[in-house]
Amino acid sequence: MIEIILGRFIVATQHFSLALIDLTPAILFALILPIFALKLVEFGEESQRLVAFELTFFSLIGVLIAYLTYLSLDTVLENLLPSLVVLLTFFFQLFGRTKSDANIPLGTRMTLVAGSLAVASFLLCSRYFNLLFGVGVLPARP
């Protein structure tokens, strides 16, 4: 009994490590992209930590949706998941941010950069997953 459980644990650990190796470049990209955005776009000093967290969060959301789109190939979700990038960005900005006043921050610089990062990380990671797993690869020229 213990040998069966140990054998399954070893196989599960191997599969988890292989999945982690496949996802590492996409996750690193999602962590590096907000750093570049913070260097290019000026934000106030008082909200620097919030901006860094929010940009990283939306960049990782783009990677997550790209990976879920790959996992749901040939289903209805394959066509619906890319629109979730825009919807999640909108709703997280609308409901996820707390402000002392009732202003909805949909036109702010942070919203525009966060939405751009979510879409950019989705597009680039979607292409990465397609190339990595052999879906959507152009045929070789003779």
N, C-alpha and C positions, 0 to 999 in steps of 0.2 A: 504494500500500500504506500509506504513512504517512498519507494523507488519510483512509483508512478507519479506521485505528486512532485518529486524532485525532477523527474524527467520533463514533466509539463512546465515546471518553473524554468528550467534551463532553456527549453524551446521558446517560451514566452519572452524570456530575457533576450535571447538572440533576435527575435522578431522586433522587439522594442528598440534594441540598439541599432538594427538596420533601418528602421523607420526614423530614428533620431539622426542617423547619418544622412539620410535623404533630405530631411527637413532643415538641417543645420545651415546650409547656405541661404535658404530663404529666410530663416529667422535672423541670421546675421545681417542680411540686407535690410530687413524690417527694423533692426536696431540701429543700423548705421544711417539710414535715410533721414530719420528725425534729427540726427546730429548735424547733417548738412543743411537741413532746413533751418535749424536754429542759428547756424552761421550766416545764412543768406537773408533771413527775415528778422527784423528787430522787433522784440517784444519788450514790454516793461519789466524792470528789475523785480518788481513785487510779485509778478506772476511767472517767473522763470521756471520754477519747479512744476507748477501746474501745466505750463505749456509743454515742457519736456515729457511729462507723464502722458498728457493727452495725445501728443503727436505720436509717441511710441505705441500707445494703445490703438489708435486708428491705423497705424501702419501694420500692426499685428493682426487687426481685424481683416485687413486686405489679404494677408497671407492665409489666414484661416478660411476665408471664403474661397480663395483660389484652390486650396487643398480640398475643401468640401465639394467644389465644382468638379475637380478631378475624380473624387470618390463616387460622385453621382452621375458618371457618364451613362449615356443612353437611358436617362430617366427624365421625368418632367422637371425635376429639380435642377438639372443641368442648365436649363434655360432661365430658371427663376433666380438662381443664386447670384449671378452677377448684379442683378438689380438690387440685391440686398446690400451691396456696398454703399450705394447712394442712400438707401432707406435707413440703414443703420447709422450712417454718419449724420443724417438729418435728425433722426429721433434721439440719438445720444446727445447731440448738441441742444436739441429742444428741451429734453426732459432731464438729462444727466447733469447739467451744470446748475449749480445753485447760485443765485444772485440775490443780493439784498433788495434790489428793486425788481419790478416786473418786466424789465426789458428782456426780450428774447434775443440771444446773441447770434442770430443767423447771418448777419452781415459783417461780422468782425473779421479781422485778419486771421485770428486763430482758427476760426471756422473754415475759412477758405484754404488755409494751409493744411489743416487736418483732413478735409475732404480730398484735397489734391494728393496727399500722402496715401490715403486709403485707396484711391483709384490707381495711383502709380504702383503701389506695392501689389495690388490685385493683378494689374496687367502684366507686370514683369514676373511675378511669381507664377501666374497662370501659364505663361510661356515656358518658364523654367520647369514646371511640373509636366507640361506636355512633352518637352524635349527629354526630360529625365525618364519618364515612363513609356515613351515611345508612341504617344498619341499626337497626331498632328504634325509628324515629321515629314518634310518634303522629300519626295523620292529623289534618289541620286541621279545625276545626269549621266547618260552613257558616254 
